């Protein structure tokens, strides 16, 4: 598998590193994803000495562009939307061109009755009573989101009540229309948090909506899945890494951080002494590091209540985008199919047809118990239900491996279990002595998106520079 990785910095096998070697720096950043790299770039631009320690053999975290079987695929995150102003500004700063997702033609929806229907516009083909209920629930969620500061969801006027009930139960209390509940639940559960709607709170659902500007944005695929970066979104961290020559240490997992109020000593490929440490990894990976002294008990327990969702991202390539010949946009979805959503994902420079699809939460659990051959057969059957028999005959098929990835363990991001947001509230982004903890998983605006990672990096760098002055 050929990739667009680059060998920035020095790996742990470099000959000039010896046991016991100590390097002094101002700030150590743990993790070379977007949040860590943005932090490091802004600190270095301000004259700070920075070292970035990365366990993987590449930069980018949950952004990865790979060439698999001769096809360029975006294995991780890939889309940006108009509300994501932080990442859009960074893309512009880095000089990266973008292109629009193909969306001409009709979309496909399969309802509770199992009937395949095509439609144009935003209103999908459901009974009028169901459509009215979806509109009503959307309006209610928009109103709840408008009353929320995404940086402090626990301050919402209804925070306590919303955080004590699952999103599924909240929906059941508001409508008897099952298909309306299934569709609204799909947009936040399987599609965004990649968890069943009974596994997270209604407050988390409102946060997901507020972080994107409105629930209306989440239900509009033409908005939330607007544009892609030419050559892949991993170009963002790659370009950021270009601005950090000599600062990034790949293949260097951090094993221990010893800290006090004056600074920290970090052990990885060697020992680093610094005033500050930025832990820029998902909350679920923080306990891979031994802290001395241990983190405060409530901080440690807080991260035990955050978990990744489960999703299989599918990349299915055909000799041409045959669905366009049928007048289809490639957009297809159904709360009742194993592949709950799929889109035209053709690259800007490739005439072949590429569909991207998603299988999440309990359906992903089940598919992962099958053999690869049985799993592929079931996926292709589902795609054929959307696009016709020709979908059964791809020239290439690939599944993103995040669930099995050592340094991720799930996708797309982490979220709290029921009651977690109000229980831990402001601890979410609280520093511990010289230690800061950041990632898109704890962002406000841009929650679980690259936009949130950029915002976390920018705000953390500004905070640390304020202390340094």
SVG drawing of the C-alpha trace seen along z (x, -y; Angstrom):
<svg xmlns="http://www.w3.org/2000/svg" viewBox="-50 -39 75 55">
<polyline fill="none" stroke="black" stroke-width="0.4" points="0.0,0.0 1.6,-3.2 0.9,-6.4 1.4,-10.1 3.4,-9.9 6.5,-11.9 9.4,-11.3 9.4,-14.5 11.7,-14.8 13.8,-12.0 12.5,-8.6 13.4,-6.6 15.9,-4.5 18.1,-7.4 21.8,-6.7 22.3,-10.0 19.9,-9.1 21.3,-7.3 19.7,-6.1 19.6,-8.8 20.0,-11.7 18.1,-14.7 16.8,-17.5 15.5,-20.8 12.7,-22.7 9.9,-25.1 6.9,-22.9 6.5,-19.2 3.4,-18.4 2.3,-14.7 0.5,-13.8 1.0,-15.0 -2.6,-15.2 -4.1,-18.6 -4.6,-19.9 -1.1,-19.1 0.5,-20.4 -1.5,-23.7 -0.4,-24.3 3.2,-23.6 3.3,-25.8 1.8,-28.8 4.2,-28.4 7.2,-28.1 6.0,-31.2 6.1,-33.1 9.7,-32.0 9.1,-29.1 11.2,-25.9 8.8,-23.0 9.2,-19.2 6.3,-17.1 6.3,-13.4 4.2,-11.1 3.7,-7.3 2.8,-6.6 5.2,-6.6 3.4,-9.5 1.7,-12.8 -2.0,-13.4 -3.8,-11.4 -7.3,-10.6 -6.5,-12.2 -4.9,-9.8 -4.7,-9.7 -3.5,-6.3 -3.2,-4.9 -4.7,-1.5 -4.7,0.7 -3.9,-2.3 -6.8,-4.4 -6.3,-7.4 -8.6,-7.1 -9.2,-9.3 -9.1,-6.8 -10.0,-9.3 -11.8,-12.6 -12.3,-14.3 -15.0,-16.9 -15.2,-20.5 -18.4,-22.6 -19.2,-26.4 -19.6,-26.7 -16.1,-25.3 -14.4,-28.6 -11.3,-27.7 -10.2,-24.9 -11.3,-26.8 -9.0,-29.7 -6.2,-27.3 -6.7,-25.6 -6.5,-29.0 -3.4,-29.9 -1.7,-26.7 -2.5,-27.4 -4.6,-24.3 -7.3,-24.3 -10.6,-22.6 -13.3,-21.1 -17.0,-20.5 -18.5,-17.1 -20.5,-15.9 -24.2,-16.3 -26.1,-16.8 -29.1,-14.5 -31.5,-12.7 -30.8,-11.1 -32.0,-7.6 -33.9,-6.8 -35.2,-3.5 -37.9,-3.8 -39.3,-1.6 -41.5,0.1 -38.4,1.3 -39.3,-0.6 -36.5,-2.4 -37.4,-5.9 -35.5,-8.7 -36.0,-12.4 -34.6,-15.8 -34.0,-18.6 -34.0,-18.4 -37.4,-16.8 -37.0,-13.0 -39.9,-10.8 -41.7,-9.8 -45.4,-10.0 -46.6,-13.6 -47.2,-12.9 -43.6,-11.7 -42.2,-14.6 -44.2,-17.0 -42.8,-15.2 -39.2,-15.4 -39.7,-19.1 -41.1,-19.7 -38.3,-17.7 -35.7,-19.6 -37.2,-22.9 -37.1,-21.9 -33.5,-20.7 -32.5,-23.9 -34.1,-25.9 -32.3,-23.9 -29.0,-24.3 -29.5,-28.0 -29.7,-28.3 -26.4,-26.5 -22.8,-27.7 -20.9,-24.8 -17.9,-25.6 -20.2,-25.2 -23.1,-22.8 -23.5,-22.2 -24.8,-25.8 -27.7,-25.2 -31.0,-26.1 -32.2,-22.4 -28.8,-20.8 -29.5,-18.6 -32.8,-17.2 -31.3,-16.7 -28.2,-14.9 -30.1,-12.4 -32.1,-11.0 -30.9,-9.2 -31.4,-10.8 -33.6,-7.7 -35.8,-8.3 -36.0,-12.0 -37.3,-11.2 -39.8,-8.7 -41.2,-11.2 -41.8,-13.7 -43.3,-11.6 -45.0,-8.3 -43.9,-8.3 -41.2,-5.6 -39.8,-6.5 -39.4,-10.2 -37.6,-9.1 -35.4,-6.7 -34.4,-9.4 -33.7,-12.1 -31.8,-9.6 -29.7,-8.6 -28.3,-12.1 -26.7,-12.3 -26.3,-8.6 -25.1,-6.4 -24.0,-9.2 -22.1,-11.5 -21.4,-9.9 -21.4,-6.4 -23.3,-5.1 -26.9,-3.9 -29.2,-6.8 -29.8,-5.1 -26.1,-5.2 -25.7,-9.0 -27.7,-11.8 -30.0,-14.3 -27.6,-17.0 -24.8,-15.4 -27.1,-15.4 -27.8,-19.1 -24.1,-19.7 -23.5,-17.9 -26.1,-20.2 -24.8,-23.4 -21.2,-22.6 -22.3,-22.6 -24.4,-25.8 -27.8,-24.0 -29.3,-20.6 -30.6,-21.7 -27.0,-21.7 -26.5,-18.1 -29.5,-16.9 -28.4,-18.7 -25.7,-16.6 -25.0,-19.4 -24.0,-21.6 -22.2,-19.3 -20.4,-17.4 -19.6,-20.4 -16.0,-20.3 -12.8,-18.3 -9.1,-19.3 -7.5,-18.5 -5.2,-15.6 -6.8,-14.8 -7.4,-16.4 -4.2,-14.9 -2.4,-17.6 -3.4,-20.0 -1.2,-18.2 1.5,-17.5 1.8,-21.2 1.7,-22.1 4.6,-19.6 6.5,-21.3 6.6,-24.4 8.2,-22.3 11.5,-21.1 13.5,-19.0 10.8,-19.3 8.8,-16.1 9.8,-12.8 8.0,-9.9 7.8,-6.4 8.1,-7.9 5.3,-6.8 5.4,-8.6 5.6,-6.3 5.8,-8.6 5.4,-12.3 6.7,-13.4 5.5,-16.8 5.2,-19.5 4.1,-23.1 7.4,-24.2 7.5,-21.9 7.6,-18.3 10.0,-15.5 8.6,-13.5 10.0,-10.0 9.7,-8.8 12.6,-8.1 14.7,-10.0 14.0,-12.4 12.6,-15.9 12.4,-18.6 10.0,-21.4 7.9,-24.1 4.7,-22.8 3.3,-19.6 0.3,-19.5 -1.3,-16.1 -3.0,-16.3 -4.5,-12.8 -8.0,-11.4 -9.2,-11.1 -9.2,-7.3 -5.4,-7.3 -4.4,-9.5 -4.2,-6.5 -1.6,-4.9 0.8,-7.4 2.0,-7.0 1.8,-10.3 3.9,-11.0 2.2,-12.1 -1.0,-10.5 -3.6,-12.8 -6.3,-13.9 -8.9,-11.1 -11.8,-12.9 -9.8,-13.7 -8.9,-10.1 -12.4,-8.9 -13.8,-11.5 -11.9,-9.9 -13.3,-6.5 -16.7,-7.9 -15.7,-9.0 -15.6,-6.4 -15.2,-6.1 -18.0,-5.1 -17.7,-2.3 -17.9,-2.7 -16.7,-1.0 -15.8,-3.5 -16.2,-1.8 -14.4,-2.8 -15.8,-1.0 -14.3,-1.8 -15.9,-1.2 -14.6,-1.6 -16.8,-4.7 -19.4,-6.6 -22.3,-4.6 -24.9,-6.1 -24.5,-9.4 -25.8,-7.8 -29.0,-7.0 -29.4,-10.6 -28.3,-9.9 -26.1,-12.2 -24.7,-9.2 -26.3,-10.3 -28.2,-7.5 -29.4,-6.8 -31.7,-4.7 -32.0,-4.1 -33.0,-0.5 -30.0,0.6 -26.7,2.0 -25.0,-0.8 -26.9,-3.7 -25.5,-6.4 -23.3,-6.5 -22.0,-9.3 -20.3,-9.9 -16.6,-10.2 -14.9,-10.5 -11.5,-12.2 -10.9,-15.4 -8.3,-13.9 -9.6,-10.3 -12.3,-9.2 -13.2,-6.1 -16.3,-6.0 -15.8,-5.9 -18.5,-5.5 -18.0,-6.1 -20.3,-4.4 -20.7,-3.9 -21.7,-1.1 -21.9,-2.1 -22.7,-1.2 -24.4,2.2 -24.5,3.0 -20.7,2.5 -20.3,4.7 -22.2,7.5 -20.3,7.1 -17.0,7.3 -17.8,10.8 -18.1,11.9 -15.3,13.1 -14.0,10.3 -15.7,12.0 -19.1,12.2 -18.8,8.7 -18.0,7.4 -20.9,9.4 -23.4,7.9 -22.1,4.4 -22.3,4.8 -25.9,6.1 -26.8,3.0 -25.2,0.8 -27.1,2.6 -30.3,1.8 -29.5,-1.9 -27.8,-1.9 -28.8,1.2 -27.1,4.5 -24.0,2.8 -23.0,1.9 -22.2,5.6 -19.2,5.4 -16.5,3.0 -12.9,3.1 -11.6,2.3 -13.0,2.5 -11.4,1.3 -12.5,0.7 -10.9,-1.9 -9.3,-0.1 -9.7,-2.6 -11.4,-0.2 -8.3,2.0 -5.8,-0.9 -3.5,-0.8 -3.4,-4.5 -7.1,-5.2 -9.4,-2.2 -12.6,-3.6 -14.1,-6.4 -15.0,-9.1 -14.4,-10.5 -15.2,-10.1 -18.3,-11.3 -19.6,-11.0 -22.0,-8.4 -25.3,-9.6 -24.8,-12.2 -21.1,-12.8 -21.3,-16.3 -23.0,-17.8 -21.0,-15.7 -17.6,-16.7 -18.4,-20.0 -15.6,-22.5 -13.0,-19.8 -13.2,-18.8 -10.6,-21.4 -9.0,-22.1 -5.2,-22.0 -3.4,-20.0 -0.3,-21.9 1.8,-22.3 -0.3,-19.7 -2.9,-20.7 -5.2,-18.2 -6.6,-18.9 -8.3,-17.2 -11.3,-17.6 -13.2,-15.3 -13.4,-18.1 -13.9,-21.0 -17.0,-23.2 -17.5,-24.5 -16.3,-21.9 -16.9,-19.1 -15.4,-15.8 -14.3,-17.6 -11.0,-18.9 -12.4,-22.3 -12.6,-21.6 -9.0,-20.3 -7.8,-23.6 -9.7,-25.7 -8.3,-23.7 -4.7,-24.1 -5.2,-27.9 -6.7,-28.5 -4.1,-26.4 -1.2,-28.1 -2.6,-31.5 -3.1,-30.4 0.4,-29.1 1.9,-32.1 0.0,-34.3 1.6,-32.4 5.1,-32.7 5.0,-36.5"/>
</svg>
